[in-house]
Amino acid sequence: MKTLNIGIIGLGEIGQGHVDALLQVERANIVAVSDVNETVLDQTAKRLGAAGYKNYEELLAHPGLEAVVVALPDNMHRDACEKAAAAGKHILVEKPIAMNVEDSEAIINAAKAAGVKLMVGFTVRFFPQYAHARQLVQKGELGDIVSIFARRVNVITQPDRIKGRTGVMFFLGVHDFDAMRWVIGSEPVSVYCEAANSVESKYPIENETFSIVRFANGAVGCAHIGWYLPTQHPAGFDFKLDVTGNKGTLNLDMMRQGLEVYTIEGAKYPYMAAPLVAEDRAFVDCVLDDKPSPVSGEDGLVAVRMVNAALESIKTGKVVKL
Ligand SMILES: NC(=O)c1ccc[n+]([C@@H]2O[C@H](COP(=O)([O-])OP(=O)(O)OC[C@H]3O[C@@H](n4cnc5c(N)ncnc54)[C@H](O)[C@@H]3O)[C@@H](O)[C@H]2O)c1
């Protein structure tokens, strides 16, 4: 069986998630990892029996390396992706592809020029529930789509964890802007967004937002994005999707996944989805079987345009055309 030799750049929260996910993907072979944090680097390299590089440019020269997962902070995606493409490596880059149009286009162009696959890590597309919702909508079971509502709310410790280096829109909102567009299969034409006062304003970033998105097919989308849940919350997140058409409606709730546990320590809704394994498998399959990227750089770019439109709308109080 042909396997894909992969390097993981960035071994933080999601980089470790990719390590665990790729270990479950039969045709994936993690050969090298990189992080500037030497403790994390050494522990992970030892655990995997893989080569460890503090400098990711050295990782890109690892013998036999074929592909990379870029799991660095958002503002470092461009440099790593351009260098990986120039070295001829296929790329799975975490969301958001970048934080502005120029960097996003530079990544897309670098991958095209090098003839390597480029996939953006929109993990939400790989939850079976979201994929099924999309299938139903695309099959016309709800009729013509009138509206779509998405909620993605995380625990209040999240901005502390990422040290306020980005706001909630690039961290979480980008997922739902992509998911809304993907589920209803229509392009966004305008965005209006209001930010509510944060429960805890430690960082000068947006923390809770309500965006209204107009789509080309006439549907209206609303995304409620925030990170205000108390740490005691039984799931640690609240993710929802409601789609309404002229023949029906669907409601998706990722918070309660069918199993609720109550003990003297409190309530717990265990997390049972494994979207990262499906996402990483889709990446490996697209490279080894030479299939189109399941989430293109252009998909990543549209979501970046939408987030930036929302951020501009918060500042100006105006509807922003895309
Ligand atoms: N798909 C998802 O659901 C999901 C979830 C979380 C984060 N993300 C995305 O993943 C990316 C990383 O986020 P995170 O939460 O894992 O961040 P993190 O801070 O937990 O991890 C980033 C890691 O990169 C390392 N790093 C920094 N500079 C480096 C360099 N020059 N070379 C090598 N390593 C370096 C840091 O030491 C750290 O370990 C972001 O773009 C974020 O938006 C995606």
The ligand as an SDF file (V2000), in Angstrom:
LIG
                    3D

 44 48  0  0  0  0  0  0  0  0999 V2000
   -9.6910   23.3630   12.3320 N   0  0  0  0  0  0  0  0  0  0  0  0
   -9.9340   23.6470   13.5870 C   0  0  0  0  0  0  0  0  0  0  0  0
  -10.9510   23.2680   14.1350 O   0  0  0  0  0  0  0  0  0  0  0  0
   -8.9290   24.4630   14.3460 C   0  0  0  0  0  0  0  0  0  0  0  0
   -8.9220   24.4510   15.7600 C   0  0  0  0  0  0  0  0  0  0  0  0
   -7.9420   25.2000   16.4200 C   0  0  0  0  0  0  0  0  0  0  0  0
   -7.0320   25.9560   15.7000 C   0  0  0  0  0  0  0  0  0  0  0  0
   -7.0890   25.9680   14.3290 N   0  0  0  0  0  0  0  0  0  0  0  0
   -6.1260   26.7590   13.5460 C   0  0  0  0  0  0  0  0  0  0  0  0
   -4.8470   26.1420   13.6570 O   0  0  0  0  0  0  0  0  0  0  0  0
   -3.8130   27.1210   13.6940 C   0  0  0  0  0  0  0  0  0  0  0  0
   -3.0190   26.9330   14.9850 C   0  0  0  0  0  0  0  0  0  0  0  0
   -3.8700   27.1560   16.0760 O   0  0  0  0  0  0  0  0  0  0  0  0
   -3.6340   26.4640   17.5060 P   0  0  0  0  0  0  0  0  0  0  0  0
   -4.8590   26.7290   18.2770 O   0  0  0  0  0  0  0  0  0  0  0  0
   -3.1540   25.0570   17.3460 O   0  0  0  0  0  0  0  0  0  0  0  0
   -2.4260   27.3770   18.0440 O   0  0  0  0  0  0  0  0  0  0  0  0
   -1.3700   27.0250   19.1640 P   0  0  0  0  0  0  0  0  0  0  0  0
   -0.8460   28.3070   19.6730 O   0  0  0  0  0  0  0  0  0  0  0  0
   -1.9490   26.0430   20.1330 O   0  0  0  0  0  0  0  0  0  0  0  0
   -0.2110   26.2770   18.3410 O   0  0  0  0  0  0  0  0  0  0  0  0
    0.6720   26.9160   17.4470 C   0  0  0  0  0  0  0  0  0  0  0  0
    2.0050   26.1790   17.5260 C   0  0  0  0  0  0  0  0  0  0  0  0
    2.8870   26.7290   16.5300 O   0  0  0  0  0  0  0  0  0  0  0  0
    4.1870   26.7770   17.1100 C   0  0  0  0  0  0  0  0  0  0  0  0
    5.0200   27.7050   16.3650 N   0  0  0  0  0  0  0  0  0  0  0  0
    5.0290   29.0680   16.4030 C   0  0  0  0  0  0  0  0  0  0  0  0
    5.9610   29.5520   15.5600 N   0  0  0  0  0  0  0  0  0  0  0  0
    6.5460   28.4720   14.9530 C   0  0  0  0  0  0  0  0  0  0  0  0
    7.5600   28.3160   13.9580 C   0  0  0  0  0  0  0  0  0  0  0  0
    8.1930   29.3640   13.4120 N   0  0  0  0  0  0  0  0  0  0  0  0
    7.9060   27.0650   13.5870 N   0  0  0  0  0  0  0  0  0  0  0  0
    7.3030   25.9770   14.1300 C   0  0  0  0  0  0  0  0  0  0  0  0
    6.3280   26.0680   15.0760 N   0  0  0  0  0  0  0  0  0  0  0  0
    5.9580   27.2880   15.4800 C   0  0  0  0  0  0  0  0  0  0  0  0
    3.9320   27.1970   18.5570 C   0  0  0  0  0  0  0  0  0  0  0  0
    5.0450   26.9030   19.3850 O   0  0  0  0  0  0  0  0  0  0  0  0
    2.7010   26.3630   18.8850 C   0  0  0  0  0  0  0  0  0  0  0  0
    3.0420   25.0890   19.4130 O   0  0  0  0  0  0  0  0  0  0  0  0
   -4.5170   28.4830   13.5910 C   0  0  0  0  0  0  0  0  0  0  0  0
   -4.4920   28.9020   12.2530 O   0  0  0  0  0  0  0  0  0  0  0  0
   -5.9430   28.1800   14.0460 C   0  0  0  0  0  0  0  0  0  0  0  0
   -6.9100   29.0500   13.4750 O   0  0  0  0  0  0  0  0  0  0  0  0
   -7.9940   25.2170   13.6610 C   0  0  0  0  0  0  0  0  0  0  0  0
  1  2  1  0
  2  3  2  0
  2  4  1  0
  4  5  1  0
  4 44  2  0
  5  6  2  0
  6  7  1  0
  7  8  2  0
  8  9  1  0
  8 44  1  0
  9 10  1  0
  9 42  1  0
 10 11  1  0
 11 12  1  0
 11 40  1  0
 12 13  1  0
 13 14  1  0
 14 15  2  0
 14 16  1  0
 14 17  1  0
 17 18  1  0
 18 19  2  0
 18 20  1  0
 18 21  1  0
 21 22  1  0
 22 23  1  0
 23 24  1  0
 23 38  1  0
 24 25  1  0
 25 26  1  0
 25 36  1  0
 26 27  1  0
 26 35  1  0
 27 28  2  0
 28 29  1  0
 29 30  1  0
 29 35  2  0
 30 31  1  0
 30 32  2  0
 32 33  1  0
 33 34  2  0
 34 35  1  0
 36 37  1  0
 36 38  1  0
 38 39  1  0
 40 41  1  0
 40 42  1  0
 42 43  1  0
M  CHG  2   8   1  16  -1
M  END
$$$$
